[in-house]
């Protein structure tokens, strides 16, 4: 069922299933996606990273589970884990962060997403706008094997640092230029209602909020 949410004075289409977004794109020519918690589960990425950290401490049984449980408790998992094991030091923390950030993640698209992207490309241009460290985001893109399924990819940090992350509108303007589209011909599909739609709304793009119950940034409404 189509639902609408008032954010920033405009209506945003809301759904709970990424596959249902195709119901709301009639009349458009370009479909732009967020990545984290939109096309795949970011929790899966976090757990993958914790497994890499656990490899640094083979003497500690279940280190990845301990890290995950600390995360679920809302604690700074790496710091707390190292403190609980009497291993905390700046050096050990940096080793953990490096292992996490440089991981080749074991992550997968949500069920049905690959087929959806393949079908969309038959009728639309498909884009991706994602925030984050370029090395990490590109590692995700490679692991998910989505680069061949998408026409244009923008990792916002590559534009000049974190100031270009959403809600900055530069990535959306650049995407429109690359695709030779007007904003009215485009939509943005994302999961984070706090930041994903501020820029595309103002620019006149159609916005579809996937209220992902599995996501890190579920916002009530």
C-alpha positions as CSV (number, residue, x, y, z in Angstrom):
1,X,0.0,0.0,0.0
2,X,1.2,3.5,-0.9
3,X,1.6,5.7,2.1
4,X,2.8,9.3,2.2
5,X,4.9,11.1,4.9
6,X,5.1,14.8,5.3
7,X,8.7,15.8,5.6
8,X,9.9,19.3,4.9
9,X,6.5,20.4,3.9
10,X,6.3,17.9,1.0
11,X,4.9,14.4,0.6
12,X,7.3,11.5,0.5
13,X,6.1,8.1,-0.7
14,X,6.7,5.5,2.0
15,X,6.9,1.8,1.8
16,X,8.5,-1.0,3.9
17,X,9.7,-3.2,1.0
18,X,12.4,-2.1,-1.5
19,X,10.7,-4.2,-4.2
20,X,7.5,-2.2,-3.9
21,X,9.2,1.0,-4.9
22,X,8.8,0.1,-8.6
23,X,5.0,0.8,-8.2
24,X,5.7,4.5,-7.7
25,X,8.0,5.4,-10.6
26,X,5.6,5.8,-13.5
27,X,6.5,8.8,-15.7
28,X,10.1,8.9,-14.6
29,X,13.3,8.3,-16.6
30,X,16.0,7.9,-13.9
31,X,15.9,5.9,-10.6
32,X,18.6,6.8,-8.1
33,X,19.2,4.6,-5.0
34,X,20.9,4.9,-1.7
35,X,23.0,1.8,-0.9
36,X,23.4,1.1,2.9
37,X,20.2,-0.4,4.4
38,X,18.5,0.3,1.1
39,X,20.0,-2.4,-1.2
40,X,21.5,-4.5,1.5
41,X,21.7,-4.8,5.3
42,X,24.3,-2.6,6.9
43,X,24.1,-4.9,9.9
44,X,25.5,-7.6,7.7
45,X,28.5,-5.3,6.9
46,X,29.0,-4.6,10.6
47,X,29.0,-8.3,11.5
48,X,31.4,-9.0,8.6
49,X,33.8,-6.4,10.1
50,X,33.6,-7.9,13.5
51,X,34.6,-11.2,12.1
52,X,37.7,-9.5,10.6
53,X,38.5,-8.0,14.0
54,X,38.1,-11.4,15.7
55,X,40.8,-12.8,13.5
56,X,43.2,-10.5,15.3
57,X,42.5,-12.2,18.6
58,X,42.4,-16.0,17.9
59,X,43.0,-16.6,21.6
60,X,39.5,-15.1,22.4
61,X,36.7,-17.5,21.7
62,X,33.6,-15.8,20.2
63,X,35.2,-12.4,19.9
64,X,32.9,-11.5,17.0
65,X,29.8,-12.4,19.0
66,X,31.0,-10.3,21.9
67,X,31.5,-7.3,19.6
68,X,28.1,-7.8,18.1
69,X,26.4,-8.0,21.5
70,X,28.1,-4.8,22.6
71,X,26.9,-3.2,19.4
72,X,23.3,-4.3,20.1
73,X,23.6,-2.8,23.5
74,X,24.4,0.5,21.9
75,X,27.9,0.6,23.2
76,X,31.1,1.6,21.3
77,X,31.8,-2.1,20.6
78,X,35.5,-2.0,19.8
79,X,36.5,0.1,22.8
80,X,34.3,-1.9,25.2
81,X,35.6,-5.2,23.8
82,X,39.2,-4.2,24.2
83,X,38.6,-2.9,27.7
84,X,36.7,-6.1,28.8
85,X,39.7,-8.2,27.6
86,X,42.2,-5.9,29.2
87,X,43.7,-5.2,25.8
88,X,42.8,-1.6,25.3
89,X,45.5,0.6,23.8
90,X,45.6,3.1,21.0
91,X,47.6,0.7,19.0
92,X,45.1,-2.2,19.4
93,X,42.2,0.1,18.7
94,X,43.8,1.3,15.5
95,X,44.5,-2.3,14.4
96,X,40.8,-3.1,14.9
97,X,39.6,-0.1,13.0
98,X,42.0,-0.8,10.2
99,X,40.8,-4.4,9.9
100,X,37.2,-3.2,9.9
101,X,37.7,-0.5,7.4
102,X,39.9,-2.6,5.0
103,X,37.7,-5.6,5.0
104,X,36.4,-7.3,1.9
105,X,32.9,-7.5,3.2
106,X,30.8,-10.6,3.2
107,X,27.5,-8.9,2.3
108,X,24.6,-9.6,0.0
109,X,21.8,-7.7,-1.7
110,X,18.4,-8.0,-0.2
111,X,16.3,-10.8,-1.9
112,X,15.0,-9.7,-5.3
113,X,17.1,-6.6,-5.6
114,X,19.4,-7.9,-8.3
115,X,16.4,-8.9,-10.5
116,X,14.8,-5.5,-9.8
117,X,17.9,-3.6,-10.9
118,X,18.2,-5.7,-14.1
119,X,14.6,-5.0,-14.9
120,X,14.8,-1.3,-14.2
121,X,17.8,-0.9,-16.5
122,X,15.6,-2.1,-19.4
123,X,13.4,1.0,-19.1
124,X,15.3,3.6,-16.9
125,X,18.7,5.0,-16.2
126,X,19.8,3.7,-12.7
127,X,22.1,5.6,-10.4
128,X,23.6,5.2,-6.9
129,X,24.4,8.0,-4.4
130,X,26.0,6.8,-1.2
131,X,27.9,8.5,1.6
132,X,31.0,7.2,3.3
133,X,34.7,6.6,3.0
134,X,35.4,5.8,-0.7
135,X,37.5,2.7,0.1
136,X,34.7,1.2,2.2
137,X,31.9,2.1,-0.1
138,X,33.6,0.8,-3.2
139,X,34.5,-2.4,-1.3
140,X,30.7,-2.8,-0.7
141,X,29.9,-2.1,-4.3
142,X,32.4,-4.7,-5.4
143,X,31.1,-7.3,-2.9
144,X,27.5,-6.7,-3.9
145,X,28.5,-7.0,-7.6
146,X,26.2,-4.1,-8.5
147,X,28.6,-1.9,-10.6
148,X,27.5,-3.6,-13.9
149,X,23.8,-3.1,-12.9
150,X,24.1,0.7,-12.4
151,X,24.7,3.5,-14.9
152,X,26.1,6.1,-12.6
153,X,27.7,5.8,-9.2
154,X,28.6,8.7,-6.9
155,X,30.4,8.2,-3.6
156,X,29.9,11.6,-2.0
157,X,33.2,11.7,-0.1
158,X,35.0,11.5,-3.4
159,X,33.6,14.9,-4.3
160,X,35.8,16.6,-1.7
161,X,35.2,15.1,1.7
162,X,32.4,14.6,4.2
163,X,30.9,18.0,3.6
164,X,29.4,16.6,0.4
165,X,27.5,13.9,2.2
166,X,23.7,14.1,2.2
167,X,21.9,16.4,2.8
168,X,24.3,18.4,0.6
169,X,22.7,18.6,-2.8
170,X,25.9,18.6,-4.9
171,X,25.7,14.8,-5.6
172,X,22.1,15.1,-6.8
173,X,23.0,18.0,-9.1
174,X,25.9,16.1,-10.5
175,X,23.8,13.0,-11.1
176,X,21.3,15.0,-13.0
177,X,24.0,16.5,-15.2
178,X,25.6,13.1,-15.9
179,X,22.3,11.6,-16.8
180,X,21.1,14.7,-18.8
181,X,17.9,14.7,-16.8
182,X,15.7,17.3,-15.2
183,X,15.0,16.7,-11.5
184,X,11.4,16.1,-12.2
185,X,12.4,13.1,-14.3
186,X,14.3,11.5,-11.4
187,X,13.5,9.9,-8.1
188,X,15.6,9.0,-5.0
189,X,15.0,5.9,-3.0
190,X,16.6,5.7,0.5
191,X,16.1,4.5,4.0
192,X,17.2,7.4,6.2
193,X,14.4,10.0,6.5
194,X,16.6,12.3,8.6
195,X,19.0,13.1,5.7
196,X,18.2,11.2,2.5
197,X,15.4,13.4,1.2
198,X,16.2,17.0,2.2
199,X,18.1,17.8,-1.0
200,X,16.1,15.8,-3.6
201,X,12.9,17.2,-2.2
202,X,14.1,20.8,-2.6
203,X,15.3,20.0,-6.1
204,X,12.0,18.6,-7.2
205,X,12.8,14.9,-7.4
206,X,10.3,12.3,-6.4
207,X,11.3,10.7,-3.1
208,X,10.5,7.2,-1.9
209,X,11.3,6.2,1.7
210,X,12.0,2.6,2.3
211,X,11.2,2.4,6.0
212,X,13.5,-0.6,6.6
213,X,12.7,-2.4,9.9
214,X,16.1,-4.1,9.5
215,X,18.0,-0.8,9.2
216,X,20.1,1.2,11.5
217,X,18.2,4.4,11.0
218,X,14.5,3.4,11.4
219,X,12.5,6.6,12.0
220,X,9.0,6.3,13.2
221,X,6.1,7.7,11.3
